[in-house]
Amino acid sequence: MQKGGIVVANLLEEFLDKRPVDREMVEAHKKQLLDQVRAYPLQRLPEASDLT
């Protein structure tokens, strides 16, 4: 198996043809992850303030 750009691109295209990506699902998951990343500092705030 060659790691050249064309061969890998063809494999990716074949993979995506067989397993299409649900963009709505990807965007929803991205939003959920970003929300969690933004909330993390707030979750750690009591620890940082020695409130626990």
C-alpha positions, -999 to +999 in steps of 0.1 A: +000+000+000+014+033-011+012+063+012+011+087-018-015+114-020-035+098-048-038+063-034-048+076+001-073+100-014-088+072-034-091+051-003-107+079+016-132+085-013-141+048-013-145+048+024-168+079+024-188+065-005-195+034+016-200+053+048-214+088+041-210+114+068-241+129+084-230+165+086-258+175+109-247+148+134-211+160+131-221+196+137-242+187+167-214+167+182-190+196+176-213+219+194-216+196+223-178+192+226-173+230+224-199+235+251-181+211+273-148+228+267-162+262+275-179+248+307-148+231+320-132+262+336-165+270+353-167+234+367-132+238+382-138+273+397-149+260+431-117+239+434-096+268+423-112+290+449-107+264+477-145+260+481-144+222+481 
